Amino acid sequence: MTQSIQPLSEAVVNLIAAGEVIDSLGAVVRELAENALDAGATHVSIAVWPERWSLRVADNGSGMSHTDLRQAAAPHSTSKIHASEDLWSIRSLGFRGEALHSLAQLADLEIGSRLADSTEGWWVRYDRQGNPVSETTVAIAPGTVVTVSHLFGNWLPRREGLPPMTQQLRAIQQVVCHLALGHPQVTWVVQQGDRPWFSLWAGQTARQILPQILRDVQPGDLVEVELGVGLGVGLGADGSGEDASPPHPPRSTVLMGLPDRCHRRRPDWVKVAVNGRVVQLPELEQTILGAFRRTLPRDRHPVCFLHLHLPPEQIDWNRHPAKAEIYLKELDRLQAQVQEAIAHALSLHAHSLSDAAHSQRLGQVLRAAESGGSYRSGNLGDPNESTGEASPAPASPLSPPPSPLRAIAQVHNMYILAEHPAGIWLIEQHIAHERVLYEELCDRWTVVPLDPPALLPNLSTAQVEQLVRIGLTVEPFGDALWAIRTAPAPLAQREDCAAALLELSLGGDLETALVATACRTAIRNGTPLTLPEMQTLLDRWQQTRNPRTCPHGRPICLSLQESSLSRFFRRHWVIGKSHGI
């Protein structure tokens, strides 16, 4: 039977609206922490009592007056917008005036606050409509303290439908980590009950924050470069921004893990933030993943944090209640700039070695040399997959050479030992040559006639289609026999051309064929090289677009800087002390 249409009661409308904004403990932390950042806080303290569905967020921001406290939890009350035109010029994290009123609807809400220039603070408790029910003066530090108790106590089905508490606590941790990356100047201290949980200390850029979140990622594993968006200042020599003056306005940057240093099983650390808030922008996320193509091992994904600082008029935040999804103008231009920035970061000229850098992995290499008498290429330790740290990895970031690398010797007919002004580099000859050939084939994939043609037996339909897909001429040549009349130029004169063509037929696309061709035609390990041949290879390798890894994602170079060698040989000791005087 059809029910007649009738308006909902105000209480039901408010409860539905509150449930859209506050859907979990993590949403409470997000809304209150964003308010703290809008208030200019540099220290945010969060305490969570999961068993009581309660939490407290305290900050050292600008605070609120007694008059503002009375109005703070009223519906759609905010100091951040005043007219409809302001919706297209959002310069704060919060602006809808829904969070505190929604919390009053769903929990017991109390707020204490004090202005910096006031001698007293006020503590206010609110009813379900957001009206003050008690007001008392309190001794409180400048800033604001918000206490939320018995969340969803009047909406128990919501509690029952939420994920397990352990998953909700992980969501709270993720919220704090996202805000810390977007606001690196803020210190975060988080407690679970009365026990410390985790802390994130302030830094100058996200480059100092990310290693605190992914504990096995070292600062030397990361490089931070600026996008050509808006007016920004350059980064410091090591990409950290420490040598640069404070930016005004903020610059758009991409912080990424070097592909030969760290990567992950899932694309869970490909993140995009806009004006301080991590958002979902699938177009830019796919751009990032595409920029790392053929630089990582199979089924591995990069570590990358893209932070865009855009003029408010280029952003439409009015798409999602939690502001997690937005509309952006000029998205094509942004995608091109992201690709260009990542390409620059992947080159050898993105940043230089820092004499102060002495990573944990370099210590492992030197300790292995001290105990074993020689360096063996291979795994230096068990990889911790929870953070996605890859091993083996070079000891320190590669350096843009002021002069070309100078080949010194060949080690075991496998590695090229090269002198660099900042130390020494060890380059594996096969995968370095593989990277050179792969990029040359990407630029110039040419097919030449075969005379006589190569004959391949028992090809499946899929194999024939693959050979045709990559541009080869394939014709039937008798029963279960195929004549391949053209071949990629690097393979045409090889004795194993037929075996190589069979391998190409098993691939899935042209790119797979490029990788297979480069791998087959590259210099084999065990091949002796003269010094001129080694030097030529080094010169060609340094000019590639992605010189850090081969197309399969393996690291190409191990670099040891001179300061680290000095540390190992104790050349920093005072002479008298080193002789026991």
Secondary structure, 3 states (H helix, E strand, C coil): CCCCCCCCCHHHHHHHHHHHHCCCHHHHHHHHHHHHHHCCCCEEEEEEEHHHCEEEEEECCCCCCHHHHHHCCCCCCCCCCCCHHHHHCCCCCCCCCCHHHHHHHHCEEEEEEECCCCCCEEEEEECCCCCEEEEEEECCCCEEEEEEECCCCCCHHHHHHCCCHHHHHHHHHHHHHHHHHHCCCCEEEEEECCEEEEEECCCCCHHHHHHHHCCCCCHHHEEEEECCCCCCCCCCCCCCCCCCCCCCCCCCEEEEECCCCECECCHHHEEEEECCEEEECHHHHHHHHHHCCCCCCCCCECCEEEEECCCHHHEECCCCCCCCECEECCHHHHHHHHHHHHHHHHCCCCCCCCCCCCCHHHHHHHHHHHHHCCCCCCCCCCCCCCCCECCCCCCCCCCCCCCCCEEEEEECCCEEEEEECCEEEEEEHHHHHHHHHHHHHHHCCCEEEEEEEEEEECCCHHHHHHHHHCCCCEEECCCCEEEEEEEEHHHHCCCCHHHHHHHHHCCCCHHHHHHHHHHHHCCCCCCCCCHHHHHHHHHHHHCCCCCCECCCCCECEEEEEHHHHHHHCCCCCCHHHHCCC
